[in-house]
Amino acid sequence: MLPVSRVTEKGSFLRVVVAGCVLVGMTGCKLVDQKTFNPNAGVAPKPYIPPPPPGPPPVPPLIELAAGTPASQWEAPVDQITRLALSRKPDVLFVVRCLVPPQANADAEQSSLMNLVQGDGRAVLQEMINAGASEAQVEMSAMPDSSVTKPVVRVYVR
């Protein structure tokens, strides 16, 4: 066997130790690459797609009456509006919608719909017929609507 002093003289032992230290030291290092400075490097870009523009606003009703309003307050305006609509378009269709807020009990909902149709809905329909609209030009429907907070009668034109 060679003495230690002779191995160190040649420097091969020192080279082996230094190489071993460098090898062990480099296994714990993170190599520098493009992701070191930019974590999104190499990721495909995602294009921004804007949301679609809002749709047109809903058509407002020609007439809107709160349920329970006295007839003396709405008869003259309904008569005037009906005559004006008929003068502009003789074959106009009036759509009377009786709307109530949704209720937890289906029987209560149906009962409030019936009361609204038989009361204010029928009175508005009759006033429109008295103002000159024929029965074929007035259509009535009743339904629950989550956009209302109290019973209401709305009249739309087509």
Backbone as CSV, one residue per row, in Angstrom:
resi,resn,N_x,N_y,N_z,CA_x,CA_y,CA_z,C_x,C_y,C_z
1,MET,0.813,-1.167,0.000,0.000,0.000,0.000,0.866,1.241,0.000
2,LEU,0.349,2.273,-0.647,1.093,3.507,-0.755,0.909,4.345,0.500
3,PRO,1.914,4.983,0.921,1.739,5.864,2.072,0.893,7.071,1.685
4,VAL,0.224,7.667,2.663,-0.688,8.783,2.449,0.076,9.982,1.901
5,SER,1.236,10.162,2.372,2.002,11.317,1.919,2.313,11.219,0.445
6,ARG,2.496,10.032,-0.037,2.820,9.871,-1.449,1.586,10.096,-2.322
7,VAL,0.361,9.721,-1.866,-0.872,9.916,-2.636,-1.172,11.391,-2.724
8,THR,-0.968,12.096,-1.634,-1.258,13.516,-1.637,-0.250,14.277,-2.459
9,GLU,0.947,13.737,-2.566,1.936,14.407,-3.388,1.512,14.402,-4.846
10,LYS,0.945,13.349,-5.261,0.547,13.266,-6.664,-0.735,14.083,-6.918
11,GLY,-1.550,14.375,-5.897,-2.755,15.192,-6.044,-3.975,14.425,-6.495
12,SER,-3.829,13.141,-6.744,-4.996,12.383,-7.201,-6.022,12.240,-6.094
13,PHE,-5.566,12.091,-4.854,-6.511,11.974,-3.744,-7.282,13.281,-3.579
14,LEU,-6.586,14.353,-3.690,-7.220,15.660,-3.539,-8.229,15.889,-4.668
15,ARG,-7.893,15.484,-5.837,-8.812,15.606,-6.961,-10.072,14.773,-6.737
16,VAL,-9.925,13.586,-6.224,-11.068,12.706,-5.967,-11.957,13.314,-4.899
17,VAL,-11.367,13.853,-3.850,-12.149,14.456,-2.763,-12.881,15.696,-3.276
18,VAL,-12.218,16.534,-4.018,-12.846,17.747,-4.548,-13.970,17.368,-5.518
19,ALA,-13.741,16.416,-6.375,-14.774,15.972,-7.317,-15.973,15.406,-6.577
20,GLY,-15.720,14.648,-5.540,-16.817,14.086,-4.738,-17.619,15.173,-4.051
21,CYS,-16.941,16.160,-3.490,-17.640,17.283,-2.832,-18.472,18.073,-3.834
22,VAL,-17.912,18.327,-5.003,-18.646,19.067,-6.028,-19.861,18.272,-6.472
23,LEU,-19.724,16.992,-6.664,-20.836,16.152,-7.091,-21.936,16.125,-6.044
24,VAL,-21.572,15.969,-4.777,-22.560,15.955,-3.699,-23.215,17.336,-3.580
25,GLY,-22.452,18.384,-3.715,-22.982,19.743,-3.609,-23.934,20.094,-4.728
26,MET,-23.683,19.621,-5.935,-24.530,19.958,-7.081,-25.845,19.203,-7.082
27,THR,-25.902,18.070,-6.422,-27.177,17.344,-6.406,-28.221,18.078,-5.588
28,GLY,-27.834,18.936,-4.662,-28.780,19.702,-3.858,-29.140,21.039,-4.468
29,CYS,-28.543,21.426,-5.560,-28.789,22.733,-6.182,-29.883,22.634,-7.233
30,LYS,-30.599,23.734,-7.350,-31.597,23.833,-8.420,-30.935,24.543,-9.582
31,LEU,-31.046,23.949,-10.736,-30.417,24.532,-11.903,-31.168,25.780,-12.347
32,VAL,-30.469,26.732,-12.869,-31.067,27.972,-13.367,-31.585,27.708,-14.781
33,ASP,-32.868,28.020,-14.984,-33.460,27.906,-16.319,-34.439,29.053,-16.500
34,GLN,-35.243,29.028,-17.560,-36.145,30.150,-17.840,-37.252,30.290,-16.796
35,LYS,-37.607,29.206,-16.103,-38.666,29.276,-15.097,-38.168,29.890,-13.795
36,THR,-36.861,30.034,-13.638,-36.326,30.667,-12.446,-36.771,32.125,-12.383
37,PHE,-36.796,32.810,-13.487,-37.133,34.221,-13.527,-38.585,34.473,-13.928
38,ASN,-39.226,33.523,-14.595,-40.618,33.673,-15.022,-41.315,32.337,-14.813
39,PRO,-42.120,32.189,-13.747,-42.763,30.897,-13.483,-43.768,30.485,-14.554
40,ASN,-44.229,31.416,-15.382,-45.198,31.093,-16.432,-44.537,30.817,-17.773
41,ALA,-43.237,30.730,-17.794,-42.543,30.482,-19.056,-42.891,29.087,-19.564
42,GLY,-43.188,29.013,-20.821,-43.502,27.727,-21.437,-44.971,27.348,-21.346
43,VAL,-45.771,28.100,-20.588,-47.196,27.813,-20.457,-47.911,28.519,-21.608
44,ALA,-48.789,27.804,-22.272,-49.529,28.384,-23.398,-50.416,29.521,-22.883
45,PRO,-50.469,30.640,-23.575,-51.296,31.764,-23.112,-52.782,31.442,-23.249
46,LYS,-53.559,31.962,-22.302,-55.006,31.794,-22.349,-55.602,33.127,-22.797
47,PRO,-56.260,33.146,-23.940,-56.801,34.424,-24.421,-57.971,34.879,-23.551
48,TYR,-58.114,36.179,-23.387,-59.238,36.747,-22.652,-60.443,36.817,-23.582
49,ILE,-61.497,36.176,-23.177,-62.737,36.205,-23.953,-63.735,37.016,-23.134
50,PRO,-64.092,38.198,-23.594,-65.006,39.035,-22.803,-66.392,38.408,-22.752
51,PRO,-67.140,38.693,-21.680,-68.498,38.146,-21.594,-69.377,38.756,-22.682
52,PRO,-70.415,38.043,-23.062,-71.292,38.595,-24.106,-71.997,39.849,-23.592
53,PRO,-72.324,40.749,-24.479,-73.022,41.962,-24.038,-74.409,41.605,-23.501
54,PRO,-74.922,42.406,-22.584,-76.247,42.095,-22.039,-77.307,42.182,-23.123
55,GLY,-78.328,41.371,-22.965,-79.426,41.368,-23.929,-80.237,42.639,-23.813
56,PRO,-81.158,42.807,-24.712,-81.985,44.011,-24.646,-82.861,43.976,-23.389
57,PRO,-83.178,45.127,-22.847,-84.026,45.145,-21.660,-85.421,44.633,-22.011
58,PRO,-86.119,44.076,-21.029,-87.463,43.582,-21.324,-88.392,44.730,-21.733
59,VAL,-89.369,44.393,-22.523,-90.332,45.386,-22.995,-91.180,45.829,-21.799
60,PRO,-91.257,47.129,-21.550,-92.063,47.580,-20.414,-93.548,47.444,-20.728
61,PRO,-94.347,47.252,-19.705,-95.787,47.146,-19.961,-96.377,48.502,-20.333
62,LEU,-97.450,48.449,-21.089,-98.170,49.672,-21.447,-98.844,50.247,-20.200
63,ILE,-99.412,49.360,-19.406,-100.113,49.748,-18.178,-99.697,48.780,-17.081
64,GLU,-99.497,49.298,-15.876,-99.235,48.444,-14.710,-100.070,48.965,-13.555
65,LEU,-100.922,48.094,-13.033,-101.819,48.469,-11.938,-101.588,47.553,-10.747
66,ALA,-101.435,48.136,-9.577,-101.334,47.342,-8.359,-102.722,46.822,-8.010
67,ALA,-102.773,45.591,-7.568,-104.058,44.992,-7.208,-104.660,45.752,-6.036
68,GLY,-105.961,45.952,-6.104,-106.660,46.639,-5.030,-106.778,48.143,-5.241
69,THR,-106.216,48.662,-6.334,-106.339,50.089,-6.627,-107.798,50.380,-6.975
70,PRO,-108.376,51.430,-6.402,-109.785,51.736,-6.713,-109.972,52.015,-8.208
71,ALA,-111.073,51.557,-8.744,-111.350,51.698,-10.176,-111.416,53.163,-10.592
72,SER,-111.823,54.038,-9.712,-111.935,55.460,-10.073,-110.562,56.051,-10.411
73,GLN,-109.483,55.459,-9.916,-108.143,55.976,-10.175,-107.565,55.488,-11.507
74,TRP,-108.001,54.334,-11.993,-107.372,53.795,-13.199,-108.301,53.702,-14.405
75,GLU,-109.600,53.843,-14.263,-110.517,53.678,-15.401,-110.261,54.692,-16.507
76,ALA,-110.156,55.963,-16.169,-109.957,57.005,-17.195,-108.604,56.844,-17.900
77,PRO,-107.482,56.626,-17.185,-106.212,56.421,-17.904,-106.216,55.178,-18.793
78,VAL,-106.827,54.091,-18.341,-106.880,52.872,-19.162,-107.717,53.134,-20.410
79,ASP,-108.822,53.823,-20.251,-109.674,54.155,-21.395,-108.899,55.009,-22.401
80,GLN,-108.199,56.031,-21.910,-107.439,56.931,-22.781,-106.308,56.189,-23.494
81,ILE,-105.564,55.369,-22.780,-104.443,54.631,-23.371,-104.940,53.621,-24.397
82,THR,-106.053,52.973,-24.118,-106.613,51.997,-25.061,-107.030,52.689,-26.356
83,ARG,-107.705,53.820,-26.248,-108.128,54.563,-27.445,-106.918,55.043,-28.251
84,LEU,-105.881,55.509,-27.567,-104.675,55.979,-28.241,-103.984,54.832,-28.984
85,ALA,-103.878,53.669,-28.336,-103.238,52.502,-28.976,-104.040,52.046,-30.189
86,LEU,-105.361,52.047,-30.086,-106.204,51.637,-31.213,-106.137,52.646,-32.359
87,SER,-105.961,53.926,-32.051,-105.866,54.918,-33.121,-104.543,54.787,-33.877
88,ARG,-103.487,54.369,-33.186,-102.197,54.205,-33.849,-102.098,52.890,-34.611
89,LYS,-102.711,51.853,-34.077,-102.660,50.536,-34.725,-104.005,49.851,-34.480
90,PRO,-104.894,49.861,-35.449,-106.238,49.320,-35.242,-106.273,47.822,-34.923
91,ASP,-105.293,47.057,-35.390,-105.315,45.608,-35.132,-104.378,45.214,-33.988
92,VAL,-104.199,46.093,-33.029,-103.321,45.831,-31.887,-103.904,44.717,-31.005
93,LEU,-103.026,43.954,-30.391,-103.451,42.908,-29.460,-103.029,43.341,-28.063
94,PHE,-103.971,43.417,-27.150,-103.699,43.757,-25.755,-103.563,42.453,-24.971
95,VAL,-102.469,42.314,-24.248,-102.243,41.121,-23.425,-102.295,41.559,-21.966
96,VAL,-103.322,41.107,-21.258,-103.492,41.437,-19.845,-102.892,40.286,-19.039
97,ARG,-101.871,40.591,-18.229,-101.216,39.562,-17.407,-101.474,39.866,-15.937
98,CYS,-102.038,38.902,-15.264,-102.273,38.999,-13.827,-101.142,38.232,-13.148
99,LEU,-100.329,38.934,-12.366,-99.137,38.330,-11.762,-99.207,38.407,-10.244
100,VAL,-98.865,37.306,-9.605,-98.779,37.259,-8.142,-97.408,36.725,-7.756
101,PRO,-96.900,37.090,-6.577,-95.616,36.528,-6.153,-95.776,35.043,-5.833
102,PRO,-94.748,34.230,-6.081,-94.846,32.801,-5.755,-95.034,32.600,-4.254
103,GLN,-95.804,31.591,-3.941,-96.066,31.286,-2.535,-95.696,29.843,-2.264
104,ALA,-95.462,29.526,-1.000,-95.038,28.177,-0.617,-96.158,27.157,-0.839
105,ASN,-97.380,27.567,-0.609,-98.522,26.661,-0.739,-99.155,26.861,-2.123
106,ALA,-99.286,25.794,-2.885,-99.847,25.875,-4.235,-101.321,26.281,-4.205
107,ASP,-102.054,25.844,-3.191,-103.467,26.206,-3.098,-103.634,27.703,-2.838
108,ALA,-102.792,28.269,-1.993,-102.856,29.705,-1.706,-102.489,30.510,-2.947
109,GLU,-101.505,30.013,-3.691,-101.093,30.676,-4.921,-102.236,30.684,-5.943
110,GLN,-102.873,29.544,-6.104,-103.993,29.444,-7.053,-105.160,30.314,-6.601
111,SER,-105.392,30.362,-5.319,-106.485,31.178,-4.797,-106.228,32.662,-5.055
112,SER,-104.994,33.118,-4.828,-104.696,34.537,-5.069,-104.747,34.857,-6.562
113,LEU,-104.347,33.909,-7.414,-104.461,34.114,-8.864,-105.930,34.256,-9.279
114,MET,-106.773,33.389,-8.756,-108.200,33.436,-9.094,-108.825,34.757,-8.632
115,ASN,-108.476,35.191,-7.433,-109.022,36.452,-6.918,-108.585,37.627,-7.781
116,LEU,-107.320,37.621,-8.203,-106.811,38.713,-9.028,-107.466,38.720,-10.406
117,VAL,-107.615,37.534,-11.009,-108.227,37.450,-12.340,-109.691,37.864,-12.285
118,GLN,-110.436,37.355,-11.315,-111.857,37.652,-11.236,-112.136,39.084,-10.780
119,GLY,-111.200,39.680,-10.090,-111.392,41.053,-9.617,-110.815,42.066,-10.580
120,ASP,-109.572,42.445,-10.332,-108.944,43.523,-11.100,-108.678,43.141,-12.552
121,GLY,-108.283,41.918,-12.815,-107.988,41.503,-14.192,-109.196,41.619,-15.094
122,ARG,-110.319,41.089,-14.634,-111.545,41.152,-15.434,-112.035,42.597,-15.587
123,ALA,-111.850,43.425,-14.552,-112.290,44.827,-14.629,-111.450,45.592,-15.658
124,VAL,-110.145,45.366,-15.696,-109.287,46.029,-16.685,-109.656,45.564,-18.088
125,LEU,-109.857,44.268,-18.251,-110.245,43.717,-19.544,-111.560,44.337,-20.017
126,GLN,-112.543,44.438,-19.131,-113.841,45.008,-19.498,-113.717,46.479,-19.850
127,GLU,-112.879,47.221,-19.156,-112.694,48.642,-19.456,-112.065,48.823,-20.829
128,MET,-111.147,47.931,-21.204,-110.521,48.006,-22.528,-111.556,47.714,-23.619
129,ILE,-112.422,46.766,-23.374,-113.482,46.458,-24.345,-114.446,47.644,-24.444
130,ASN,-114.759,48.270,-23.317,-115.641,49.449,-23.326,-114.992,50.621,-24.057
131,ALA,-113.661,50.673,-24.075,-112.946,51.766,-24.733,-112.854,51.571,-26.242
132,GLY,-113.288,50.422,-26.750,-113.304,50.232,-28.199,-112.562,49.011,-28.707
133,ALA,-111.849,48.303,-27.865,-111.161,47.091,-28.308,-112.167,45.947,-28.412
134,SER,-112.032,45.136,-29.445,-112.929,43.986,-29.560,-112.441,42.874,-28.625
135,GLU,-113.319,41.930,-28.347,-112.954,40.818,-27.451,-111.803,39.996,-28.020
136,ALA,-111.678,39.944,-29.344,-110.598,39.193,-29.975,-109.251,39.903,-29.833
137,GLN,-109.278,41.191,-29.492,-108.035,41.946,-29.352,-107.508,41.964,-27.918
138,VAL,-108.212,41.359,-27.000,-107.787,41.362,-25.598,-107.583,39.918,-25.148
139,GLU,-106.404,39.644,-24.663,-106.036,38.296,-24.208,-105.616,38.396,-22.746
140,MET,-106.024,37.420,-21.927,-105.686,37.463,-20.506,-104.946,36.196,-20.098
141,SER,-103.945,36.374,-19.242,-103.233,35.229,-18.679,-102.919,35.545,-17.218
142,ALA,-102.712,34.499,-16.441,-102.400,34.652,-15.015,-101.305,33.661,-14.661
143,MET,-100.335,34.144,-13.884,-99.220,33.268,-13.509,-98.482,33.852,-12.313
144,PRO,-97.788,33.003,-11.572,-96.903,33.518,-10.521,-95.634,34.069,-11.168
145,ASP,-95.088,35.114,-10.577,-93.885,35.745,-11.115,-93.000,36.173,-9.947
146,SER,-91.748,35.735,-9.973,-90.845,36.035,-8.858,-90.360,37.479,-8.879
147,SER,-90.607,38.218,-9.943,-90.149,39.603,-10.012,-91.116,40.577,-9.336
148,VAL,-92.284,40.122,-8.942,-93.241,41.008,-8.270,-93.304,40.675,-6.784
149,THR,-93.594,41.703,-5.970,-93.696,41.488,-4.522,-95.135,41.506,-4.038
150,LYS,-96.031,42.028,-4.853,-97.463,42.043,-4.534,-98.230,41.816,-5.826
151,PRO,-99.501,41.390,-5.750,-100.274,41.144,-6.974,-100.363,42.401,-7.837
152,VAL,-100.215,42.190,-9.148,-100.209,43.303,-10.087,-100.842,42.862,-11.407
153,VAL,-101.448,43.822,-12.112,-102.017,43.581,-13.437,-101.211,44.415,-14.418
154,ARG,-100.653,43.765,-15.427,-99.867,44.444,-16.457,-100.528,44.241,-17.803
155,VAL,-100.514,45.288,-18.622,-101.074,45.212,-19.964,-99.939,45.485,-20.946
156,TYR,-99.720,44.531,-21.844,-98.719,44.658,-22.908,-99.442,44.765,-24.243
157,VAL,-98.765,45.325,-25.241,-99.348,45.401,-26.588,-98.438,44.687,-27.560
158,ARG,-99.053,44.107,-28.580,-98.315,43.440,-29.658,-98.804,43.967,-30.977
